[in-house]
Amino acid sequence: MTYRLLLDENIEYQTRHRLRSHGHDTEHVDDLASIGKGSDDHSIAAYCTRETRLVVTYDDDFVLEIDESAHDDVLYVNDATVSAKAVADAIHRLSSQYPQPQIRDVVYLDQWM
């Protein structure tokens, strides 16, 4: 199974490259004219809801501050020092167990590494 993902601005491009090599439909915030680098978290969450994407982030604001009723599909990495390869591979492992519609609330990717 593959995911539709939006990588937050703090996620490395190498992560996107590896996820794409696994077949995931992956966008990066920095490459989207409608959002762009520096966009607020609510705009990112709204985009993900509209486009049926999971947001991948190191930003704990998505865990602590975003209203779950507005957007609740977050793949969160608690440690920004984790390699791009480890993040991408954890997401791919998760996708082999859970289809995207089953992802609800926050998934802590650290548990999949």
Protein Blocks (a to p, Z undefined) as FASTA:
>chain_A
ZZdddddfkbcfklmmmmmmnopacddfklpmkloghiafklmmmmmmmnopadddfblk
lmmmmcfkloccdcddfblkbcfklmmmmmmmmmmmmcfklpgcjadfklmZZ
